[in-house]
């Protein structure tokens, strides 16, 4: 275990950062500070310190890390642009190397089974592969890639997005709650994993207290299949089935084609890429996350009836 009270700096101010801020406050073990190029009212309402940046430069990030005596840097910065993702994360990694206090780093991953499916989804892998190699090749900074499969928030994601900080993802998520339809890839019986964004954030809060990180950290609220999940959500009035042959055809489209992007997410979802390795996740749950309750799909649906934000 690491020292008790630590300062964690979160890069980015999007939906995952919002959940992290709330959960660090709720947990009360560590302090959290946000660095971002924007300054949303959300963090001021929580009384969470936010340092607004003109740009993410090594010098600026190092000065903040050392000034607040941060020990952990967490990135929630996301882009599918390979140049931008690599540049941003190499800057954050270099800042940790130079920093006197911060030698632990959680890059922005939040995907699925990277152990067995490192190339999926294709578009995201294209953006992140260079930095993953850079990260693995160095030993100055301790790191872990946190992965949870699908964000289960989408199960209760009404069109106005009022039940979750996570933005709707219609180009990838196969269930349309408004139209009551579902796009099933393959048979619907392939393994899939889901975890609520808030529960992922709770896990990261707990992870800060440990120094012996694994290179991959896996969590899950539920491991199952789309067919079982659909039964739990509702009986849909209609289903649009996507066959593996259709998927292969769409994967031949240009990388900027919307069909190609949807096909890459379907490939990740339909061939096991979202289902984190169960035994590894359970071992880590016992080691790091004994105090975290990871909600199942049914529990999340029930929570959506009483919680404003799940």
C-alpha positions as CSV (number, residue, x, y, z in Angstrom):
1,X,0.0,0.0,0.0
2,X,1.1,3.6,-0.7
3,X,1.0,6.4,1.8
4,X,-2.4,7.4,3.0
5,X,-3.3,10.9,1.7
6,X,-2.1,11.5,-1.9
7,X,-2.8,14.1,-4.5
8,X,-4.1,12.8,-7.9
9,X,-4.1,15.0,-11.0
10,X,-6.6,14.1,-13.7
11,X,-5.9,15.4,-17.2
12,X,-9.2,16.2,-19.0
13,X,-12.6,17.4,-18.0
14,X,-14.9,15.1,-19.8
15,X,-17.4,12.4,-18.6
16,X,-14.8,10.1,-17.0
17,X,-13.1,13.0,-15.3
18,X,-16.5,14.1,-13.9
19,X,-17.1,10.6,-12.3
20,X,-13.5,10.5,-11.0
21,X,-13.9,13.9,-9.3
22,X,-17.2,12.8,-7.6
23,X,-15.7,9.5,-6.5
24,X,-12.5,11.0,-5.1
25,X,-14.6,13.5,-3.1
26,X,-17.0,10.7,-1.9
27,X,-14.1,8.4,-0.9
28,X,-12.2,11.2,1.0
29,X,-8.9,9.2,1.0
30,X,-7.1,11.3,-1.6
31,X,-7.3,14.8,-3.1
32,X,-8.0,15.3,-6.7
33,X,-7.1,18.2,-9.0
34,X,-8.2,18.6,-12.7
35,X,-6.0,20.0,-15.5
36,X,-7.8,20.9,-18.7
37,X,-7.9,23.3,-21.6
38,X,-11.5,24.1,-20.7
39,X,-13.0,25.2,-17.3
40,X,-16.5,23.6,-16.9
41,X,-18.8,24.9,-14.2
42,X,-19.2,21.2,-13.1
43,X,-15.9,21.1,-11.2
44,X,-16.4,24.5,-9.6
45,X,-19.8,23.3,-8.2
46,X,-17.9,20.4,-6.6
47,X,-15.2,22.7,-5.3
48,X,-12.6,20.6,-7.1
49,X,-9.5,22.7,-8.1
50,X,-9.0,23.0,-11.8
51,X,-5.9,24.4,-13.6
52,X,-6.9,25.7,-17.0
53,X,-4.1,25.2,-19.6
54,X,-3.5,26.9,-22.9
55,X,-1.9,23.7,-24.0
56,X,-0.5,20.4,-22.6
57,X,3.2,21.1,-22.5
58,X,5.7,19.1,-20.4
59,X,6.9,22.2,-18.6
60,X,3.4,23.3,-17.6
61,X,2.3,19.9,-16.5
62,X,5.5,19.3,-14.5
63,X,5.1,22.6,-12.7
64,X,1.6,21.7,-11.6
65,X,2.5,18.1,-10.6
66,X,5.4,19.3,-8.4
67,X,3.6,22.4,-7.0
68,X,0.7,20.3,-5.7
69,X,3.0,17.4,-4.8
70,X,1.0,15.0,-6.9
71,X,1.9,11.3,-6.9
72,X,-0.4,10.0,-9.6
73,X,-1.4,11.3,-13.0
74,X,-4.6,10.0,-14.7
75,X,-5.4,10.8,-18.3
76,X,-9.0,10.9,-19.5
77,X,-7.9,12.5,-22.8
78,X,-9.4,10.8,-25.8
79,X,-8.9,11.2,-29.5
80,X,-8.9,8.8,-32.4
81,X,-6.2,10.9,-34.2
82,X,-2.9,9.0,-33.9
83,X,-0.7,12.1,-33.9
84,X,-2.7,13.9,-31.3
85,X,-3.1,10.9,-29.0
86,X,0.5,10.1,-29.1
87,X,1.7,13.7,-28.6
88,X,-0.6,14.3,-25.7
89,X,0.3,11.1,-23.8
90,X,4.0,11.3,-24.5
91,X,3.9,14.8,-23.0
92,X,2.1,13.5,-19.9
93,X,4.6,10.6,-19.6
94,X,7.6,12.9,-20.0
95,X,6.1,15.2,-17.4
96,X,6.0,12.2,-14.9
97,X,9.6,11.3,-15.7
98,X,10.8,14.9,-15.0
99,X,8.5,15.4,-12.0
100,X,10.0,15.1,-8.5
101,X,6.8,13.7,-6.9
102,X,4.7,12.0,-9.6
103,X,6.0,8.7,-10.8
104,X,2.8,6.8,-11.5
105,X,0.6,7.2,-14.6
106,X,-2.8,5.8,-15.8
107,X,-3.1,6.6,-19.5
108,X,-6.4,6.9,-21.2
109,X,-7.5,3.4,-22.3
110,X,-10.8,2.3,-20.9
111,X,-11.3,-0.5,-23.4
112,X,-11.7,-4.2,-23.1
113,X,-9.5,-7.3,-23.2
114,X,-6.3,-5.8,-24.4
115,X,-4.4,-8.9,-23.3
116,X,-6.0,-11.1,-26.0
117,X,-7.4,-8.5,-28.4
118,X,-4.8,-5.7,-28.6
119,X,-5.7,-4.6,-32.1
120,X,-9.4,-4.0,-31.4
121,X,-11.2,-1.7,-32.0
122,X,-9.1,-1.0,-35.1
123,X,-9.6,2.7,-35.2
124,X,-8.7,3.2,-31.6
125,X,-5.7,0.8,-31.8
126,X,-4.4,2.8,-34.8
127,X,-4.4,5.9,-32.6
128,X,-2.8,4.3,-29.5
129,X,-0.4,1.6,-30.7
130,X,2.6,3.9,-30.9
131,X,2.2,5.3,-27.4
132,X,1.5,1.8,-25.9
133,X,5.0,0.8,-27.3
134,X,6.6,3.9,-25.8
135,X,5.0,3.3,-22.5
136,X,6.0,-0.4,-22.3
137,X,9.6,0.4,-23.3
138,X,10.3,2.6,-20.3
139,X,10.7,1.9,-16.6
140,X,11.0,5.3,-15.0
141,X,7.3,5.7,-14.5
142,X,4.9,3.0,-13.1
143,X,1.8,2.6,-15.2
144,X,-1.3,0.5,-15.7
145,X,-4.0,0.4,-18.4
146,X,-7.5,0.3,-16.9
147,X,-10.1,-1.6,-18.9
148,X,-13.7,-2.4,-18.3
149,X,-15.3,-3.4,-21.6
150,X,-18.4,-1.5,-22.7
151,X,-19.6,1.3,-20.4
152,X,-22.8,0.0,-19.0
153,X,-24.2,3.5,-18.8
154,X,-25.5,3.1,-22.3
155,X,-28.2,0.6,-21.1
156,X,-30.0,3.5,-19.5
157,X,-28.9,6.2,-21.9
158,X,-32.1,8.0,-22.8
159,X,-31.9,10.3,-25.8
160,X,-31.2,13.5,-23.8
161,X,-28.4,11.8,-21.9
162,X,-29.8,12.7,-18.6
163,X,-29.0,9.5,-16.7
164,X,-25.3,9.5,-17.2
165,X,-22.4,11.9,-17.7
166,X,-21.3,9.6,-20.5
167,X,-22.4,10.9,-23.9
168,X,-24.6,8.8,-26.1
169,X,-22.7,6.6,-28.6
170,X,-25.2,5.8,-31.4
171,X,-22.6,5.1,-33.9
172,X,-21.2,2.2,-31.8
173,X,-23.7,1.1,-29.1
174,X,-26.0,-1.5,-30.7
175,X,-29.2,-0.9,-28.6
176,X,-31.5,2.0,-29.5
177,X,-33.8,2.6,-26.5
178,X,-35.9,5.1,-28.3
179,X,-36.6,3.0,-31.4
180,X,-36.6,-0.2,-29.4
181,X,-34.3,-2.0,-31.8
182,X,-30.9,-3.7,-31.4
183,X,-28.2,-4.5,-33.9
184,X,-26.9,-8.0,-33.1
185,X,-23.5,-8.9,-34.3
186,X,-22.9,-12.6,-35.1
187,X,-25.0,-14.9,-33.0
188,X,-25.4,-12.7,-30.0
189,X,-23.8,-15.4,-27.8
190,X,-20.2,-14.2,-28.0
191,X,-18.7,-13.0,-24.7
192,X,-19.2,-9.3,-23.8
193,X,-18.3,-7.2,-20.8
194,X,-20.0,-4.2,-19.3
195,X,-19.1,-1.8,-16.4
196,X,-20.7,1.4,-15.2
197,X,-18.4,4.5,-15.6
198,X,-18.9,5.4,-12.0
199,X,-17.8,1.9,-10.9
200,X,-14.6,2.2,-13.0
201,X,-13.9,5.5,-11.3
202,X,-14.4,4.0,-7.9
203,X,-11.8,1.3,-8.9
204,X,-9.3,4.0,-9.9
205,X,-9.7,5.7,-6.6
206,X,-8.9,2.5,-4.8
207,X,-6.0,1.7,-7.1
208,X,-4.2,4.9,-6.1
209,X,-3.6,3.4,-2.6
210,X,-1.5,0.6,-4.1
211,X,2.0,0.8,-5.6
212,X,2.3,-2.7,-7.1
213,X,0.2,-2.2,-10.2
214,X,-0.1,-4.7,-13.0
215,X,0.4,-3.4,-16.5
216,X,-3.3,-4.2,-17.3
217,X,-6.0,-3.7,-14.7
218,X,-9.4,-5.3,-15.5
219,X,-12.8,-4.7,-13.9
220,X,-16.3,-5.7,-14.8
221,X,-19.8,-5.3,-13.6
222,X,-21.1,-8.1,-15.7
223,X,-19.7,-10.6,-18.2
224,X,-22.3,-12.2,-20.4
225,X,-23.7,-12.1,-24.0
226,X,-25.8,-9.6,-25.9
227,X,-28.7,-12.1,-26.1
228,X,-28.8,-12.3,-22.3
229,X,-28.3,-8.6,-21.9
230,X,-31.1,-7.8,-24.3
231,X,-33.5,-10.0,-22.3
232,X,-32.6,-8.0,-19.2
233,X,-33.2,-4.6,-20.7
234,X,-36.5,-5.3,-22.5
235,X,-38.2,-7.3,-25.1
236,X,-37.3,-5.4,-28.2
237,X,-39.9,-4.9,-30.9
238,X,-37.5,-5.5,-33.7
239,X,-33.9,-6.5,-34.3
240,X,-31.5,-5.7,-37.1
241,X,-29.1,-8.6,-37.4
242,X,-25.6,-7.9,-38.6
243,X,-24.0,-11.0,-40.0
244,X,-20.2,-11.7,-40.0
245,X,-20.3,-11.4,-43.8
246,X,-21.9,-8.0,-43.6
247,X,-19.2,-7.0,-41.1
248,X,-16.4,-8.1,-43.3
249,X,-17.8,-6.1,-46.2
250,X,-18.1,-2.9,-44.1
251,X,-14.6,-3.3,-42.8
252,X,-13.3,-2.9,-46.4
253,X,-14.7,0.6,-46.5
254,X,-12.4,3.6,-46.1
255,X,-11.3,4.5,-42.6
256,X,-13.3,7.7,-42.7
257,X,-16.5,6.0,-43.8
258,X,-19.1,5.9,-41.0
259,X,-19.9,2.3,-41.8
260,X,-16.3,1.3,-41.3
261,X,-16.2,2.9,-37.8
262,X,-19.4,1.2,-36.8
263,X,-18.1,-2.1,-38.2
264,X,-14.9,-1.8,-36.1
265,X,-16.9,-1.3,-32.9
266,X,-19.1,-4.3,-33.9
267,X,-16.0,-6.4,-34.5
268,X,-14.6,-5.5,-31.1
269,X,-18.0,-6.1,-29.4
270,X,-19.0,-9.2,-31.4
271,X,-15.8,-11.2,-31.3
272,X,-15.0,-11.1,-27.6
273,X,-12.9,-8.0,-27.4
274,X,-15.0,-6.3,-24.7
275,X,-15.1,-9.3,-22.3
276,X,-12.2,-8.7,-20.0
277,X,-10.3,-11.8,-18.8
278,X,-12.5,-13.1,-15.9
279,X,-9.9,-14.8,-13.8
280,X,-7.4,-11.9,-14.0
281,X,-10.2,-9.4,-13.2
282,X,-11.4,-11.5,-10.2
283,X,-7.8,-11.8,-8.9
284,X,-7.4,-8.0,-9.2
285,X,-10.8,-7.4,-7.6
286,X,-9.7,-9.4,-4.6
287,X,-6.3,-7.6,-4.4
288,X,-7.3,-4.0,-5.1
289,X,-11.1,-3.6,-5.1
290,X,-12.6,-5.4,-2.1
291,X,-14.5,-2.3,-1.2
292,X,-15.9,-1.6,-4.6
293,X,-19.3,-3.0,-5.7
294,X,-19.4,-3.4,-9.4
295,X,-23.0,-3.2,-10.5
296,X,-24.6,-5.7,-12.8
297,X,-26.9,-4.7,-15.7
298,X,-30.0,-5.3,-13.6
299,X,-28.7,-3.3,-10.7
300,X,-27.9,-0.5,-13.0
301,X,-31.4,-0.5,-14.4
302,X,-32.8,-0.4,-11.0
303,X,-30.5,2.4,-10.0
304,X,-31.7,4.4,-13.0
305,X,-35.2,4.6,-11.4
306,X,-34.0,6.4,-8.3
307,X,-30.6,8.0,-9.2
308,X,-30.5,11.2,-11.2
309,X,-27.0,10.2,-12.5
310,X,-26.1,6.5,-12.3
